[in-house]
Amino acid sequence: MSRLIVVSNRVNPPNTAGEETVGGLAMALAAALREYSGLWFGWSGKTTPKFTGALDMQTIDGVTAAVVDLEEADLDEYYNGYANKTLWPLFHYRTDLAAYDRVYGEGYSRVNRRFAETLAPLIQPDDLIWVHDYHLIPLGRELRALGVKNRIGFFLHVPWPARQVFTTLPGHQLLAQAMFDYDLVGFQTTEYLQAFEEYVLNEVGGAAPEPDRLRAFGRTVRVGAFPIGIDAPDFARMLKSAKARRMRDLMTAATVFRHLVVGVDRLDYSKGLEERFMGFERFLADNPDMRREVLMLQIAPVSRESVEAYQEIRARLDALSGHINGDFADVDWNPFRYVNKNYRRDELAGIYGAARVGLVTPLRDGMNLVAKEFVAAQNPEDPGVLILSRFAGAARQLVEALLVNPNSPEDIADALKRALAMEKPERIRRWRALFDNVQREDVTAWRDAFVGALADATERRTALAS
C-alpha cells in the first residue's frame, strides 16, 4: 500500500485520547493517518527569526508529524493576512470584510513555496500526497515546479463561493489555475463542486469532458464531492468516559426542571452567533410562558484575536449576551450563559448528551462537525433535537434536522419552540435517520472515498494540447 502524506496549515495531532481541544479537521486527519503509514506535514504554530526549513519530527498516538517554523512576516502576511483576512471572508461570502493587499498575496505564495521546498525531500516515489484547505491551494503547483510527479489530491474544507463572489478576488484566475496542478480536487458538497465548475466553464472557458472531470489551463483534473464525517466509533467510546458522564450529570443537575439549548462554535463571524443570539432573544420575547423552562448555553472559544473583525464581533457578542440577560433574567434565574473557553471533546460530548436542543446555525459552513457530534451524543431512547442552518454543508446529509434560515431571528425562534414542544416519537424518528447518516458517512468513509479516488488517479496528467 502506498504511503500517505497529509499536508495542512497546522499540524496538531491529539495527545491523550479524549483530552484534545483541537477542531474537527485535526481529529479527522489524525483518524485517517492512523490507518496508513506516512506522515502529517505542516506549520508548527511557532515562529523563528529566520526561516531555515528545519524539521521537527515526532510520533504521537500513532501519528508521525513533521513540522516547520515560520518567520514572523510569514505569520502576518500568509496566515493572518491572505488566509484569514482575504480567503476566509471571501469563501464565506463576506466580501465586505475581505482585505486585498499585494503583500498578503506575496506572503501566501512565499509560504507555499517554502512548504514545497521543505516537503519535497521527504517524498518517496509511490507516496500519495493529500493537501488540505484554502491555506495551501498553490502547494500542488509549487511541488510540480520542483519535479514532484506523485499523485497529489486537494480537499477544500470550506465552501467554494459562487462565481460572482470569487471573481472579486484580485488574481482569482491564478488561484483557480493552481487547482489544476492536482490529480484530484474534492469539495464538501455537490453545491460547492458545482460553484467551482460554473467558474471554470463560464469564467475561464473550460470544459467538462466527463461528469467528474474539468479541463482548463491546458490540464484536466478529476473533481468530486466528499462530505467529511466524525470518527463515530471513537466518539461513542468518549461518551462512556468518566469525564463525559461527569459533565452530562453536571449539566443535567444545572438545568433541572429546564431544557438545555446548546451551541458550540469557534468565535467567528461565519458562525451566525449574533443572529443566533437574536433568535434566542426573539424566542424569549415571543414565548413568555416558556422562559423559565429553557437555558441556552453558548460555548465560543476565541480565535484569531489579532484580526480586527474578530475583536469587533467579540465585543458585539459580549454586549448582546448581557442585553439578553438584562432584559429577561430574574433574581434566581438567567436564561443565557455565554462562555469563551475551550473544553475537551469528552466534556463536550457530555454537554451535548444533556441538551434537549442543539443549535447549529452558521451563515455559511463547509460541513460543520458539531452538528454530527451532537447527533452522536444523544440518548436513543430520549434524544434531543438538532436545529441546523440550511447553509451548513451538513444540511445536505442531515435532512431530518429542523432546517432554518440563520439570517432570520423569527425562523430560529420558531424552530426553538417547535423543538422544545416536539413529542418523543417524532424526536426518536428524526434522530434515528440522523444517526444512521452520521454512522454510515463517517470519517472512515470520507477518508476511503478520497484516498481511493486519488489512488485510482492516473500518474501525473500530461498537459493537453492547447
Secondary structure as GFF3:
##gff-version 3
##sequence-region A 1 466
A	DSSP	beta_strand	4	10	.	.	.	ID=ss1
A	DSSP	alpha_helix	24	33	.	.	.	ID=ss2
A	DSSP	beta_strand	38	47	.	.	.	ID=ss3
A	DSSP	beta_strand	55	60	.	.	.	ID=ss4
A	DSSP	beta_strand	63	70	.	.	.	ID=ss5
A	DSSP	alpha_helix	72	74	.	.	.	ID=ss6
A	DSSP	pi_helix	75	87	.	.	.	ID=ss7
A	DSSP	alpha_helix	88	91	.	.	.	ID=ss8
A	DSSP	alpha_helix	102	119	.	.	.	ID=ss9
A	DSSP	three_ten_helix	120	122	.	.	.	ID=ss10
A	DSSP	beta_strand	128	132	.	.	.	ID=ss11
A	DSSP	three_ten_helix	134	136	.	.	.	ID=ss12
A	DSSP	alpha_helix	139	145	.	.	.	ID=ss13
A	DSSP	beta_strand	152	155	.	.	.	ID=ss14
A	DSSP	alpha_helix	163	166	.	.	.	ID=ss15
A	DSSP	alpha_helix	172	178	.	.	.	ID=ss16
A	DSSP	three_ten_helix	179	181	.	.	.	ID=ss17
A	DSSP	beta_strand	184	187	.	.	.	ID=ss18
A	DSSP	alpha_helix	190	203	.	.	.	ID=ss19
A	DSSP	beta_strand	207	210	.	.	.	ID=ss20
A	DSSP	beta_strand	213	216	.	.	.	ID=ss21
A	DSSP	beta_strand	219	225	.	.	.	ID=ss22
A	DSSP	alpha_helix	232	239	.	.	.	ID=ss23
A	DSSP	alpha_helix	242	254	.	.	.	ID=ss24
A	DSSP	beta_strand	259	264	.	.	.	ID=ss25
A	DSSP	three_ten_helix	269	271	.	.	.	ID=ss26
A	DSSP	alpha_helix	273	286	.	.	.	ID=ss27
A	DSSP	three_ten_helix	288	293	.	.	.	ID=ss28
A	DSSP	beta_strand	294	299	.	.	.	ID=ss29
A	DSSP	alpha_helix	308	328	.	.	.	ID=ss30
A	DSSP	beta_strand	336	339	.	.	.	ID=ss31
A	DSSP	alpha_helix	345	354	.	.	.	ID=ss32
A	DSSP	beta_strand	357	360	.	.	.	ID=ss33
A	DSSP	alpha_helix	369	376	.	.	.	ID=ss34
A	DSSP	beta_strand	385	389	.	.	.	ID=ss35
A	DSSP	three_ten_helix	393	396	.	.	.	ID=ss36
A	DSSP	beta_strand	402	404	.	.	.	ID=ss37
A	DSSP	alpha_helix	409	421	.	.	.	ID=ss38
A	DSSP	alpha_helix	424	440	.	.	.	ID=ss39
A	DSSP	alpha_helix	443	456	.	.	.	ID=ss40
###
